[in-house]
Each structure stands twice: as structure tokens, then as C-alpha cells.
């Protein structure tokens, strides 16, 4: 099953003013044009991975998700990203997932669903916070939960687009991500 989200609902280049959990989508996360904060996090195999490592290979789509262990909407999105991974990579962008899930949970999900792209663990939610995506409304209920969405970086580490929708159930389509990635030099 594919996500069928109207393109006009997607916040590309911060043009939409819909809300995400009570805050406007264009105010969700860092601004387009800002430099992406550096990070080093462990992937699903426990290996430390840095943003700089990914940027040396080209454009990066940072997919912030709530949880691979308990969020069915996140699980569906990650599975669909994997299904279209070759097309996404052909558009010149790498997928990097980030959540507060522990490495063990990411490893289990990766093994079960045959995920081939990095899922990074941010258990202290420092990276999630640095990108301005920590959902304060969920704090206390589920400490560290990010607003779900994607930030697309050019190879210099500059934020070139943001793909966020209102709420946590709906996610941008892979077609929209591919279109966005192709439009970024």
C-alpha cells in the first residue's frame, strides 16, 4: 500500500503553513538555508556514523521518525522507503533514518523488514533537539519523540527542503521525496 498524500499538503522549501502537532509546519525544525547540525550516532549495527560521512557521498534525506518498534505509521514509511530505495538513490539522495529508539530495537526492525539504509539511534534526543524537532507535547509521555518528517540536505550540509505534514499519521510520498531530491543541485 502506498501513501497517497496530496502534494500541496507537503511542506517543501517551507512554503506550507499547516500545523504539525500544534505548531506550523514551516516553523517545524530548522529553516531552509540553515546549516545542518553535525552529529555522530550509532546505527542499527552499533557502528558510529557521522553526518560528515554521509555528506561526502552526496545529498542526504534525514527521515526523522517516532519509533520503529511501536509506531505503525513509522514502520509503514520505513518499509515503503526500502521498497523504493533504488529509485530514491537514483535521484541522488541517501536515506538516513533517525529516532530515539535504542540500537537493539532498530536492529530487530532492520532484520525483520530487511532495511538496507542506516537507521540511527538518538536515545538522548540531542540530534532531534538540535534540528528543532523534539515534540514537547509528547515529552513525559514518550521522552525524545520527534515530529515525523524529512529534512533534505545538499552535499555541503545546507538544508534545502523540509517535508512535513500535519499530524503523525500522514507522511510525504516517496515520489515527493524523489522530486525534491532531483530539484536540489
Long-range contacts (C-beta under 8 A, 24 or more apart in sequence): 1-76, 2-80, 2-173, 2-174, 3-76, 3-77, 3-80, 3-170, 3-171, 3-172, 3-173, 3-174, 4-173, 5-165, 5-170, 5-171, 5-172, 5-173, 5-176, 7-173, 7-176, 9-165, 9-166, 9-170, 10-163, 10-164, 10-165, 10-172, 10-176, 11-149, 11-162, 11-163, 11-164, 11-165, 12-161, 12-162, 12-163, 12-176, 12-180, 13-160, 13-161, 13-162, 14-162, 18-165, 18-166, 19-166, 20-147, 20-149, 20-164, 20-165, 20-166, 20-167, 21-135, 21-137, 21-138, 21-147, 21-167, 21-168, 22-137, 25-162, 25-164, 25-165, 25-166, 26-162, 28-132, 28-133, 28-147, 28-149, 28-162, 28-164, 29-131, 29-132, 29-133, 29-147, 29-149, 29-151, 29-162, 29-164, 30-131, 30-132, 30-151, 30-159, 31-159, 32-159, 32-160, 32-161, 32-162, 33-158, 33-159, 34-158, 34-159, 35-157, 35-158, 35-159, 36-62, 36-131, 36-151, 36-153, 36-157, 36-158, 36-159, 37-127, 37-130, 37-131, 38-157, 39-120, 39-122, 39-126, 39-127, 39-130, 41-98, 41-120, 41-121, 41-122, 41-127, 42-103, 42-120, 42-121, 43-103, 43-106, 43-118, 43-119, 43-120, 43-121, 44-103, 44-106, 44-107, 44-109, 44-110, 44-115, 44-118, 44-119, 44-121, 45-103, 45-107, 46-103, 46-107, 49-96, 49-118, 49-120, 51-157, 52-157, 54-94, 54-96, 54-118, 55-153, 55-155, 55-156, 55-157, 56-155, 57-94, 58-92, 58-93, 58-94, 58-155, 59-92, 59-93, 59-94, 59-152, 59-153, 59-154, 59-155, 59-160, 59-181, 59-184, 60-93, 60-94, 60-96, 60-152, 60-153, 61-88, 61-93, 61-94, 61-95, 61-96, 61-150, 61-151, 61-152, 61-153, 61-177, 61-181, 62-96, 62-98, 62-131, 62-150, 62-151, 62-152, 62-153, 63-95, 63-96, 63-97, 63-98, 63-149, 63-150, 64-97, 64-98, 64-99, 64-128, 64-131, 64-133, 64-146, 64-147, 64-148, 64-149, 64-150, 64-151, 65-97, 65-98, 65-99, 65-146, 65-148, 66-99, 66-142, 66-145, 66-146, 66-148, 66-168, 67-99, 67-100, 67-101, 67-105, 67-142, 67-145, 68-97, 68-99, 68-101, 68-105, 68-106, 68-109, 68-119, 69-101, 69-105, 69-108, 69-109, 71-168, 73-148, 73-168, 73-169, 73-170, 73-171, 74-99, 74-148, 75-109, 75-113, 76-171, 77-148, 77-171, 78-109, 78-113, 78-115, 78-119, 79-113, 79-115, 80-174, 81-117, 81-174, 82-113, 82-114, 82-115, 82-116, 82-117, 84-174, 84-178, 85-116, 85-117, 87-174, 87-178, 88-174, 88-177, 88-178, 88-181, 91-177, 91-178, 91-181, 91-182, 92-181, 92-182, 93-152, 93-177, 93-181, 93-184, 96-120, 98-122, 98-127, 98-128, 98-146, 99-146, 100-125, 100-128, 100-143, 100-144, 100-145, 100-146, 150-177, 152-177, 152-180, 152-181, 152-184, 154-184, 154-185, 160-184
